Amino acid sequence: MLAKSSTELVRQKNSVLVLTALRRHGPLAHTELSDYTRLSSATISVITTDLERAQIIEKAEQQAAGGRGRPRVLFSQRRDCGYLIVVIISSDAVQYSLVDYAGRLIDRFTEERQQNVSGVGSFVTGLRDALNRIVARSRLSRDKVLMISISSKGLVESSEPVLRWSPIFGREQIDFGAVLHDEWSAKIILGNETQLVAAAVGRQEENKKGHDFRALAALSLGHSIGLGIVRRGEEGKHEISAPNFGHMLHMSGGGLCRCGSRGCIEAYAGFYAILRAAFDVPLDTIPAKFVPIAELDKIAASARQGSRRNILAFRQAGLALGNGLSRVLSLHESMPIAITGPGTRYYDLLLEGISEGLAESHVVRMEGMPELRVMADEPTLVFEGHLNRALAIMDDDIVRSGVVAELNSQTG
């Protein structure tokens, strides 16, 4: 196969710039596209004509304010260009969402996970059934779905959709590409849930601060403990990572963690750890895979009423989190920390320990306490992270698939 010409590569890059601008800013007029992409008016005309002919974007007229003057012509994505399925795996449920190419939600349902049923086999069976059901409900054929974006807490491969370890399935790995290959032609991608949260919060932060945005960490509190870090890299691109924060060592030879190690941060700060401390359960007790939120609420209510044992359980959890964050800031730089997840409902009980742990860091003593902000609606952030990542990849794949070039050759 001959290498693509430099002209075609430039055109592909410019097409992606146009689609990225539409993703970031919504429907745009010709001049606005030129401003956001820094491409000439003539280049914008060529690119939008190509993308419209390929049925990737469409244009519509918007009447001027007051009904006077010529209407504006706005470009936007064609909703039926392709579809995305988002699968969010959490400790107690799996959420399925069907989204069109413009990023609009079409259908969604959630299936509760049966806590007494474990194993990858039963989960995969349920996953296949749910994926088929969500397209059937909207009367779509499977080949119209261009991508399936999946997320979970745990360790994921960087280049393949393989879940290496998770709080739910432990060491049982899942290769989502392999288990879905027979039925789906869609591209399968997998992300760490907290990494997606960091990406969404980072996007919001950059929209507020512009070029002043440098870095931000997202700490997820709940059954598991996760951390995502987003940094502004070269050319304004975001570099996102998800260090295995919950399973960093907090105390050598300490409490037993769900990962099988002892002394992890999660073994002191996860929901099961707080429950264990509140009831004075031995530290080597095998952790529960799932703790009902109602049980933690009872412990929190007791702590707020003055129960010293329960106050200590939350303070110890906060201290483990603060110590871990102090190491992260020492390795990176001081940055705002967004605290998310169901555990934010206990933030008032955790804050003293978090602050004490952070204060042990040299960078905090020198530069002051980092900004801590609570963002309780983690599910929305996870979904936003999915859309930001998946739709950008879809844009790039569609442009680089040669569809636009093929249509140009047919009409040239």
N, C-alpha and C positions, 0 to 999 in steps of 0.2 A: 504494500500500500504506500502510495506516495505521501510524503509529509505535506501537511496543509501549508499553503502559501502564507507568507507573512501578512499579506493583505487580508486574508480570511481570518487569521488569528486576531488581527487588530479589530476587525468587524465584530468578531465574537466577544472580545473584551468590551467594546463599546456597547454592544447589546446587553451584556450583563450589567454594565453601569446604569443603563436606562431602567432595566427591570429592578435593580436595587433601589434606585431613587423612588420608583413607584411603591415598592414595599415599605420604605421608610416614611414616605410623605403622603401616600394615598394618591388619588387621581390628580394628574398634573397637566398643565397646558404646555405647549411647545416651548415657550420662552422659559418656563419654570424648569423644565427638563434640562434645557441648556445651562441654566444657572447652577443647578444642583450637580450636574455631571461635568461641567466645564468643557463640554463639547460644543463645537460650532453649530449654528443654526442649520447649516446645510447637512452636517453629519446627523443631527437629530432627525431631520426630514427623511434621510435615507434609512436610518435605523428603524424609526417608527413605521415607515412604509413596509419594510421587510417583516417586522414583527406582526403587523396587522395582517399582511398577506398570509403569513404562516398561522394565523388564528391564535396567536399567543396573547396579543393585546387587542383592545377595541377602543373606539372613541365615541364620545357622546357630547351633545351640546348642553351647556348650562346657561340658563338665561341670566343676563346681567341683573344686578340688584336694581329694584324699582321697575324692572321690565323694559328699561331703555337701553339702547345701544345693541351692538351685535353680540350674540351669545358666545361664550367661551367654549372652545373645543378642548375637552379633557381626555387624556389617555388613561386607561386602567387595564388590569389583567382581565382576560376572558375567563369567566367563572368555570366554563365547561372545558377548558384546555386540558385539565387533568384533575385528579383528586388525591387526597392524602388521608390516611388513617393514622390516628394517634392512639397509642396504647400506653397507659400509665399504670404500672404495677406497684401497688402499695401493700402494706402489711396485712390489711384486712379486705381489700377489694381490688378489682381491675376495672379501669375506666376506658371505654372505647369511644372515639370521636371521629366523625367523618367530616372532612373540610374540603371546600372547593379550592380552585387555583388562586382565587382572590383572597383566600384566608378566612372565608366565612363559614361558620359552623352550620352544618346541614342536619346532623343527627348525633345523638349521644345517648349512651346507656352505661350503667355501672352494674357489675356483678360482684356480689359479696363472695369473698373467699371462705370456704368452709375450713375452720381451724382444725377440725379433726381429720381432714383429708390432706395428705401431703404427698410430695413426689412430683417429679417433672412430668411423668407420663400423663397423669390426670390433668395437670395444668395445660400441657400442650394440646390435649384433646379439646379442652374448653376454649383455648385460644383460637384454634382453627374454626370451631363452630361459631364463635362470636364474630370473627372476621367475615365469615360468609353471611352471617345474619345481618350485619350492619350495611353491607352493600345491597342485600336483597330487600331490606326495608325501604331503600331509596331507589330500587329498581335500576341499579347500575350493574354493568358487567364488570367482572374482576379486572379485565384488561384496561379499564379506564382509570384504575388506581395506579398512580405512578410511583408512590412511595408509602411504606409503612414505617412509621417512626415509633420506636418502643423505648421506654425508660424504666429504670429500676434503681433502687439503692444497691450499692455493692461495687464489685470490681468488674469493669467491662474492658474488652479488648479495644485498643485505640483504632485499629484498622478494619476489624471484622465485627459483625453483630453477635458477639459471643459474650454471654454472661458467665464470668469465671467463678464468682462467689457472690452470694447474696444472703441477707438475713433470713429470707424465706426458705430458700432451697439449700443453703449451706454450700457444700463443695460440689453439689450436683450441677454441672455446667449445662447451659442451654445454648446451642448454636441456632439462633433464630433463622438465619439464612438457610440452613440445611432443613429445618423442620417445616419451613413454608415454601421451599423451592418448587415442590411438585405442583402446587395449586396456584401460586402467585408469580406473575412476571414482574411485579413491582419491586423496586429497589428497597432493601431492608436495612434500616440503620438503627443503632442502639446507643443510648446515652445514659450517663450517670445522672440521676434525678437532681442532685444538688448542683451539679455542673450546669444543668439547664436553668435552674433557679438563678445561679450567678450570672449566666448570660442575659437573662431577662432583666435582672436588677441593674446590671451594667449598662444595658441599653437605655433604661430609664434614666440612670445617672448621667449618661453622656448627653441625653436629650436636654437635661437641665443645665449641665455645666459646659457642654461643648468641648473645646480643646483643653479645658482645665481638668477634665477627668483623667485620672492616672490609674487608680486601682481600687478594688473593692472586694471584700470577702462576704460570702453568704454562709451563715451557720444554721443548719437545720436541726431542730430539736424534736425528738419523738421517740418511737420505739427504737429507732436507730439514730446515730449521730453522724451528720455529714457536713462537709465543708467544700465550697467551691470558691475559686479565686478568679477574678477577671481583671486583666491588665490591658491598658492601651498600648498596642505595639506599633511597629513601623507602618507608615501610611494610614494610621488611624484604625487599623484592624485590631480586633480584640483577641487576646491570647487567654484562653480559658483552661483551667486545670481543676482537678478534683483530687487532692491528696487524700490518702486513706486515713483521714483525721480521727474518725471514731475508734480506730484500732491502733493509734499511736499509744506508746507506753505512758501511762500516768503514774503507776506505782508498781515497782518490781515485786513479783510474787503476790500481787493483790487479788482482787475479786475475779471470779471466773466470768469470761465474756462469751457471748454467743458464737464467736469465731473459734473458740476452743483455747485461746490464749488466756493468760492471767494478767490483770492490771491495766487493761485497755481503758481509754477515756470513756468509752461506751459502757464499760462494766461499772462505772460510777455515775454516769450521767444519763443513760438510756432509761426509758420508763421502767423496765424490769429492774434496773439497778436502784432506782428510787424506792420502788416497792420493796425490794429486798432489804434496804437500809431501814425503812420505816417499820418493818415487822421484825427487825433484828434477825433475819434469816442468815445462816452461815454463808460466808463469801464463796465457798466452793460448791454451793448449790447450783445445779444446772439451771440456767436462766430460762424463763418462760419465753416462748416465741412471740406471744402476743399478750398485751395487758390491756384490758378494757379501760377506756378513758375515764369511765365513771369511778373506777377504783382509785386512780390518781387524783381525781377531783375530791374524793373523800379525804385523802391524805393532805391535800393542799388546804382544804377547809379547816382541818384540824390544826395545821401549822399556823394558819392565819388567826386561829383562836388561842394560840400560845403554846401548843404542844411542843416541848423542847426537842423530843426525839424526831418529830417530823420536820421541824425547822432545820435540824441538823442534817436530815436526809437531803433536803433541797440545797442546803449550803454546801455540802460535800459534792453534790452534782455540779453546782456552779463553780466550785474551786477547781474541779477536774477540767471543766470547759475553759476557765480562765488560764490555767497553766498551759493547756494545749495552745490556746490562742497566743499566749506570750511567746511560745516557741515559733509559731508561724510568723509573727511580726518580726522576730529577731532574724529569721531566715530571709524575709522579703523586705518589707518596709511598713511603716505605719500607714494604715488605711482604714476607712470606715468599715464597720461590720454590721451587716443586715442580719437580724436574727429572725428566722422563719420556722414554720412547722407547728404542729399541734402543741408542742411544749412551750410556745410563747404565752399560753394562758397561765403559766407559772413563773413568768419573768420576774415578778416582784419578789418571789421567794428565791430565785436563782441569782439575782443581781449582786448581792453582797459577796457571794463566793466568786462570781465571775470577775468582779472588780478587784478582789484580793489577789486572785490568780494572775490577772493582767499586770498588777502593780509590781510583781516580782521580775518583770522584764526590764532589762536595761534600756531598751528603746522607749518604753513607756515612761520610765523615770526621767529620761532625757527630753522627750518630745511631748509628754502628756498623754492622758488617757484617750484612746481612739474614740471616734464617734460611734455610739451604739444606737441602732434604730430597730424597732420592732416592725416587721411586715408579716402580719398574721395570716394573710390569704395565700398560703403556699401553693394550693392547687392551681390558682390562676397563674402564678408565676411559672410553675412547671409547664402549663399549657402554652404560655407565651414563649417560653424557651424552646419548646418543640416547634412552634410555628416559625420562629426566627431562624432556627437552624434548618429545618426540613425544607421550607419554601425557598430559601436561598440556594440549597443544593439542587432542588428541582429546577429553578431558573437556570442555573449553570448547566445542568445535564441537558435540558431542552435545547439551549442555544448550541451546546457543543455536540449534540447528536447529529447535526448536519441538516436538520429540517429546514432551516432558513436558507442555507446555501443551496439545498436541492431545489427549493422553490424559485430561488433567484436564477438558477441555471435553466429551469424550465421556461421562465418568462423573459430571460435575457435575449 
